[in-house]
Amino acid sequence: MAETRPAARVICLDGDGRVLLLRWHDHVSDEVFWEPPGGGIDPGESALAAARRELTEETGLPGEAVEDVWVQVERDFHWLGVHYVKTEPFFLARFPGTPQVGSVDFTSEETGTYRGHAWHTPDSLDTLPERVEPPNLRDVIERLV
């Protein structure tokens, strides 16, 4: 059975138009992949509030940078042995220059699976040696901007 917990993600673009991706290791599948910051929406929390909270927790970047601009993204992926099929809002955040990133408030699960971050040009996403989630991330970025 697929898990459907609601979640929100944030496309962070720096002053050079690069996108911030977090690198994760799924120790169940032994797969490493890149994904924009984000996570679960708490009960009673709006998607925008969740996106802002998750951005700050996972990157230390200011949540207020997340704009109320978003697109719906179909997701179908596995994480730690659970199959997720859902639609998530992907919000936009823009930063002048390239801000410093540092996790602030990871859960124990995140601490055990996080493998770093990097700013990538949208054109480089198809050539990364590891998978990018969602696979159509370049299209998502184009739809947002």
C-alpha positions in Angstrom: 0.0 0.0 0.0 1.3 3.4 -0.9 1.9 6.0 1.8 0.0 9.3 1.2 1.2 11.7 4.0 1.0 15.2 2.7 4.2 17.0 2.1 5.6 20.2 0.5 8.9 21.0 -1.1 10.9 24.2 -1.9 12.7 25.0 -5.1 15.5 27.4 -3.9 17.2 29.4 -6.6 20.4 31.3 -6.0 21.5 34.5 -7.7 23.1 32.4 -10.5 19.9 30.5 -11.1 21.2 27.3 -9.5 18.9 25.0 -7.5 19.6 23.8 -4.0 19.4 20.0 -3.7 19.9 17.8 -0.6 21.6 14.5 -1.0 20.1 11.5 0.8 21.0 7.8 1.3 18.2 5.3 1.5 19.8 2.5 3.5 16.9 0.1 2.7 17.5 0.3 -1.1 21.1 1.5 -0.7 20.3 4.2 -3.2 21.7 7.8 -3.0 19.6 10.6 -4.6 19.2 14.4 -4.7 15.9 16.2 -3.8 14.8 19.7 -3.0 14.3 20.5 0.7 10.9 19.8 2.1 8.9 17.4 4.1 5.6 16.5 5.8 2.8 18.9 6.5 1.7 18.7 10.1 -2.0 18.4 11.0 -3.6 21.9 10.8 -0.6 23.4 9.0 -0.9 25.0 5.6 1.3 23.7 2.8 3.1 27.1 2.7 3.7 27.1 6.4 5.1 23.6 6.2 7.4 24.5 3.3 8.7 27.5 5.2 9.3 25.4 8.4 10.9 22.5 6.5 13.2 24.9 4.6 14.5 26.4 7.9 14.8 23.0 9.6 16.7 21.3 6.8 18.8 24.2 5.5 18.9 27.0 8.0 17.7 29.3 5.3 14.9 31.8 6.3 11.5 30.4 5.8 10.1 33.8 4.9 12.0 33.5 1.6 9.5 30.9 0.4 7.0 32.7 -1.8 3.3 31.8 -2.1 4.1 30.6 -5.6 3.8 26.9 -6.3 3.0 24.1 -8.7 1.5 20.7 -8.0 4.0 17.8 -8.7 3.0 14.1 -9.1 5.3 12.0 -7.0 5.9 8.2 -7.1 9.0 7.0 -5.1 10.3 4.7 -2.5 11.9 5.9 0.8 13.2 3.5 3.5 11.0 0.7 2.2 7.8 2.7 1.9 6.2 3.4 -1.4 4.9 7.0 -1.8 2.4 8.0 -4.4 1.0 11.5 -4.0 0.8 15.1 -5.3 3.0 17.7 -3.6 3.1 21.4 -3.9 6.6 22.7 -4.8 7.1 26.3 -3.7 9.6 28.9 -5.0 12.3 30.7 -2.9 14.9 33.0 -4.5 18.1 34.2 -2.9 20.6 36.9 -3.9 24.1 35.4 -4.2 24.5 31.9 -2.8 23.5 31.6 0.8 25.2 29.4 3.3 23.3 26.2 4.0 23.4 24.2 7.2 20.9 21.8 8.7 19.4 23.2 11.9 16.8 20.8 13.1 17.1 17.3 11.5 15.0 14.4 12.7 17.0 11.3 13.8 15.9 9.7 10.5 17.2 12.7 8.5 20.5 12.8 10.4 21.1 9.1 9.6 20.4 9.5 5.9 21.6 13.1 5.0 24.7 13.2 2.8 25.1 16.9 2.1 23.9 19.5 -0.3 24.9 21.3 -3.4 23.7 24.1 -5.8 23.2 22.7 -9.3 22.5 24.4 -12.6 19.2 23.1 -14.0 21.1 21.9 -17.1 23.3 19.7 -15.0 20.4 17.8 -13.4 20.3 15.2 -16.2 24.0 14.4 -15.9 24.3 13.9 -12.2 25.7 10.5 -11.4 22.9 9.9 -8.9 19.1 10.0 -9.3 17.2 13.3 -8.9 13.7 13.4 -7.4 11.4 14.1 -8.9 12.8 12.9 -12.2 11.1 15.9 -14.0 12.7 18.5 -11.7 13.9 20.6 -14.6 10.3 20.9 -15.8 9.1 21.8 -12.3 11.6 24.6 -12.1 10.6 25.9 -15.6 6.9 25.9 -14.5 7.7 27.8 -11.3 9.8 30.5 -12.9 
